[in-house]
Amino acid sequence: MPKDTTNKNALPARTAPRAARLPKYALHKPSGLARVRIEGRDVYLGPHGSTESHEAYDRVIAEWLAGGRVGGRFPGEIDPDRTTVRELAERYERHRASGRVGAEVVDKVDRPALRRLTSLYGSTRARDFTPAAARALLRRAVVEEGLSRQYVNGKLLPVIKRAFRWGVREGLVPTDVLPRLSACEPVAYGEYGARETEPVRAVEPEVLERTLAELSPTVADMANLQLLTGMRPGELCSMRWMDVDTSPPCWVYRPARHKNSHRGKQRVIPVGPKGQAILMRYRSRSEDPAIFSPREADARRRDELRARRETPLTPSQLERDRSRAVTRYDGSRTPGEHYTPASYARAIRRACERLQIAVWTPNQLRHTRATELRREYGLDAAGAVLGHSRLETTQIYAERSQALASRIAAECG
């Protein structure tokens, strides 16, 4: 009979991922107390084996999980009267970044606002943050940083109020702080000499046509697809074949993550024949990576340049081509695997600067599509295509037809 070489003392294989395992209920021998170690800290639960300790363990784990497994609060550990604004901001940022909202929202909205908050009031106790302090923060953003009234009222102040509201809910901030903070009024028109932003307009047809001719084929296809569907830049850059239902006659794109995914809303983007023709040029891409890849676009451009080359490549040039797979000549990184809204907008801006024409942004394509849909199919149709739940939002994107207003004025005015 062959010898059994199985190690009977071996631990069972770990089948569950690390994130799914919970901290263990254990005995602290010197004291005889039960304890649980969470994020490197020991929480003592009472006499080991007692009903009290088991109840405390369940309570601590439940509160830790509710806190998103990061910076969870534990019994007796947090004193709302001593929490600083910096501690509140750090915990709230981790809470927002732990999967509840899209990373784009956290990067563009939450982090800049919280950074401004902590730079001025980081060491202040949260209970001492008053409406006057909030107004001082708004004034500084307007006067010293030159931020617009629309930004401080629509982004900065709401983030501050949401952070303190979350702090009250989590027991980090005394309950009487929130009613006081709600009394903080937004910056009024002309107050502090606040700058007003220009409304986002649709792209002029002539400007759009010239820019598309100057863009690389991949970015031009992205702009044309966005113009046809009215999707957001982030939805376009993260588009994958695995999220596209290619059943005829109309394809449907359901982004895995989008602006309102944390609110439980679904985003459905129909793609018609013209959009399908654009996407079919990239059908060779696998299911998981993004459909539009700057790395592939850069490689295709270099292949076309090499094909038009009349003289053969030298050994040194071949060596540089091999090294370019890691870094460029100037040490900068090579193009990434997928576009981001920032890199997509940067490609458009550079094309406009080369042509010396008015610079426009990808968001203006969404406005352009909304205006066309409103003119041809009405406001409800524009809202349906853009994915708006309220017509008031569509009103922001869809401009009223100046030609129609002029004709009415000529006939009745």
C-alpha positions, 0 to 999 in steps of 0.5 A, a space after each residue: 500500500 502506498 504511503 499516505 503523504 497527506 499533511 493532516 495538520 495542514 490548514 484548509 485551503 482559503 477559498 473565500 477572498 480576503 475581503 469576505 473574511 471577518 475579524 475573529 472573536 478571540 481570547 485575550 489571555 492576560 485579561 481573560 476578555 474577548 477581543 476582536 482585532 479590526 484594522 490593527 486595533 483591538 476592541 475588547 468585548 467583555 468576559 470571554 465566552 459570555 453572552 455579553 461578549 458575543 452580542 458586543 462582537 456582533 454589534 462591532 462587526 455590524 457597525 464596521 461593515 456599515 462604515 464600509 470596512 474603512 475607519 468604522 466606528 467602535 463602541 466608546 471610540 468616538 467622541 463627537 465633541 472632539 472630532 476635527 473637520 480634517 478627521 470628518 473630511 477624511 472619513 467622508 472621502 473614504 466613505 464616498 470612494 468605497 463604491 457608493 458613487 462613481 470614481 469620476 464624481 469623487 475625483 471631480 467634485 468631492 475631493 477638491 471641495 474637501 481639500 479646500 475645507 481642510 486647508 482652512 479649517 482642518 484643525 477646527 472641531 467639527 462642532 465649532 464649524 459655524 455658518 460664518 465659517 462656511 461663508 468665509 470658505 465660500 468667500 475665499 474660493 470666490 475672491 482668492 481662487 477666482 472660482 465661479 458663483 456656480 461652482 461654489 453654490 453647486 459643488 463646494 457648499 453642497 459637498 460640505 453640507 453632505 459631509 456634515 450630514 453624514 457625520 451626524 448620521 455616523 455619530 461623528 458630529 453633534 446633532 445640533 451642528 447640522 441645523 446651524 449649517 443649513 442656515 448658510 446661504 449660497 453666494 448671491 449674484 454679484 456678491 464678493 464680485 463672484 464670476 459668472 460662467 458662460 452657459 454651455 452652448 452647442 458646437 457650431 457646425 463649421 467648427 465641428 466639421 473642421 475639428 473632426 477632420 483634424 482629429 485622429 481617426 479613433 477620437 473622431 469616431 468617438 466624437 461622432 458616436 457621442 454626437 449620434 447617441 448623446 452619451 456622456 464622455 465618461 460613458 463613452 470612454 468606458 464603453 466595452 463590448 460586454 456592456 453592448 447588446 448587439 441584438 438587431 435592429 437597435 443595439 443597446 449599451 448599458 454602462 456598468 458605471 455611470 453618473 447616477 448608478 449610485 442612486 440605483 438608476 439604470 442607463 440605457 443608450 440605444 445605438 442606431 445603424 450609424 453608430 453601429 457602423 462606427 463601432 464595427 470598426 473596433 469589433 476585433 477588440 475583446 469583451 473586457 477592455 474599453 472599445 476605444 484604446 489610445 494605445 491602439 490608436 497610437 500604434 495604428 498611426 505609427 504603422 501608417 507613418 512607417 508604411 509611407 516611409 521611403 527609406 528603410 529603418 536603421 538599427 537605432 530606430 528599431 531599438 527606439 521602437 522597442 524601447 517606446 513600448 515602455 517610455 517615450 523619448 522624453 521619458 513620458 508614459 506611453 498611451 494608456 489602454 483606454 481614454 479618460 474624459 480628460 484625455 478625450 477632451 485634451 485631444 479635442 482641445 489640441 486639435 482646435 489649437 492647431 487649427 486656431 479655432 474656438 476650443 470646444 469640449 465633449 460635453 458640448 456635443 451632448 448639448 448639440 445632440 439635445 438641441 437637435 432632438 428637441 427641435 426635431 422630436 420635442 423636449 420629451 424625446 431629448 430627455 429620453 435619449 439623454 437619460 434625464 428623469 426631469 424635463 428641467 434638466 433637459 431644458 439646461 441642455 437643449 437650447 431653444 431654436 432662435 429661428 423659431 423665436 425670430 419667426 414668431 416675433 416677425 409674425 406676432 411681435 
